[in-house]
Amino acid sequence: MPDPSTQPTGGLAIRSRWRGLGSPARMAIVAAVVVSLVIGGGLAYRWWTSWPPRLILTGDPTASNLVPLAFSPDGLWLATTDDVGLYLWDVKSGQRRARWPVPPGRSVFEGVFSPDGRTFVALTFETSKNTKPLEITLIDTRSGAIRATVPCDQIGWLGQAFSPDGNTLRVVTTGQPPGTHVVDVDLESGEAVGIRQLAGLPSPHADSVSRDGRLLASAFRETGSGPMDVALVWDLDADREAFRMSSFPAEPTATGFSPSGKTLALGIEARGIELRDVFSKEVIARYSPHPSDYDSQSLAFSPDGETIVSLGYWSRSGINLNTGRRLVAGHLGDRWMPTTDLVAIDLKGGRILGRLASEGRPVFSPDGRTLATCHVDGSVRLRDVPSR
């Protein structure tokens, strides 16, 4: 009588045939599966280390990740923060030169130097409350003392800009009552000279404020006869719609004004980046710097407007081929398919100047020659921007 354990039935049949394959054949099948999952994913991402940092700044090992905020107007200093402090670094030596005060029980999430460099503006939230109301803190950069604080009822930050004369700071927020709010702060007196709510602006998404503080770009999905992806530009002074752009191949995921305010960059879901003329609304250029698994979530122009940095986040969800790629890449290391993909692009030639994995929060120096980023290991890294 035949031995039942040798009969090729059900799962045993598959196992029997698998065992019948020689070792080279099995290796070839495994290799084919891995390549099919990773190709177009990890292998196509081409993470390289050809853009090494010039300086690596490390903070308190017991604190959270160090995050770059802003360079001083002369480019000699870099302000950073973590969950316990606000720090000033010498850009040439990489030495920490000062620790500025932060109001008790608050954390800094955004900061900027005034145009004359005499004041540092820190936007903070209260860490102990779920609502996290914003507060604007003005710090004297010479003494390191807090000059003034401006409380806000709002809980969300959309952007900030200085007036052309540098005397007024404009902060755009969301909060209570529900909607978008504009807070104007006089830097000399340290007092709010205007707090108002915008009327009629749809729920903001993927926002950016122009350099002169006059315009707010916001992307949203408009419903009517059918869903339509729209980029809306709002005149903050007149409190009305300035214009809108449509005809996008997919939903806009990020916006960013050029320094001149004449060009609006838009990240498009799974489609890369579009540059549009603010006056004609026409497409000037298109770039596809990220793999299709990544969406551009942040766009930053260099001060001369000739380079743009796009920060892409791995954003595909669900069970599909990309999920398989991610699982395989996870075993091969974060460099194969990291959470973020940061790309610097020369806008004139369309050439990629550099690509970084697992880094974020890009900040340009005033001359555009240095780029500061935060790394997943908790450090801040300074790099020379490659020549075009």
C-alpha positions, 0 to 999 in steps of 0.5 A: 500500500502506498505511503500516504505521506508521499502522496502529492495531495493539497498542500503536500503537492505544492511542497513536493514540487517545491522540494523538487526544484534545485537550489539555484532555481529556488534562489532565482524565484526568490530573487525574481519576487524580491526584484518585482516588489522593489523595482520601481520602488527601492532600487529605483529610488537611488539613495546616495551619499553624494551630498554629505553634510558640512556640519552636524549639530546635535542637541541634548540627548534627553530631549526630542529631535533638534529642528532648524528654524531660521538663519539670521539675516547675515547668515552667521547664525542658525536658530534651532529648537527641541522640546525643551529649548531654543538655541543659537548656533555659529554656522561656521564652527558648529558651536552652540553660542546661546540658549534663549528662554522659552515661556514655561510649559510651552514648546517652539514649533516655528521661528523667524528673525526680523529683517534687521536681525534684532528680534527673533519671533518664536511661535509656541504652543502650550504642551499641557493642553490638547487645544494647544493655543498659540502664543507669539514670543518676541526675543531680543537677539542681543540680550536673549531676553523676552521682550513681549508675548502676544497670546492667540486663541487660535490653535493652527498655524498657516504661515507668517511674513514681515511687512516690506518695512520690516516693522510688522509681523503678520501671522496667519492662523486657524482656530476659534471662532472656526475659520482663518485669522490674521494677526498683525504684530508691531515689533517695536511695541510688541503688541497686536495691532490687528486681529481679524477673521477672514470671511468666506475662505474655505477650509485651508489646506496645503497653505503658504503665505507670500513673502510680502504677507499679502497673499495666502495660497490654499488648495482644496477640493471643491464640490458642486456638479462634481469634485474639482481640485482648486488652488485658491489665492486669497488677498489678505488685505482686501479679504477676498479671493484674488484668483483661483487655479484649476485643471490639475491632474490630481489633488494639490498637496503643497503650495509655495510662493517664489520670493518675487511672488510671481510664481506659485509652486504646487505639489500634485498628488503622485504627479510631481510639481507644477510651477504656475505664473501668478498672473496668467495662471498658466503652467510654466514647468513640470517636474517629477522629482519623487518616486510615484509612492511619494507626494510633495508635502512642502515646497521651499524656494531659495532666496534667489528663486532659482532652486526649489526644495521639495519634501516628499512623504511616502503616502500610499496606503492599502494593500497593494504592490507598494505595500509589498515594496515597503515591507521588503524595503523595511527589511533592507533598511530605511535607505531603500524606501524611507519615509521622506524624500527631500530633493533640491531642483535647479529650476532653470535646467531642471536638474536634480542638485541633490537628494536626501533620505529620511531628512526634513524641515529644509531651511535656506540660508539668506544667500541660498548657499547653505541648506539646513535640515533635520535628520531622523537621528535627531541631529540638524545637518548643514550642507553646501547647496551644489552649484547649478 
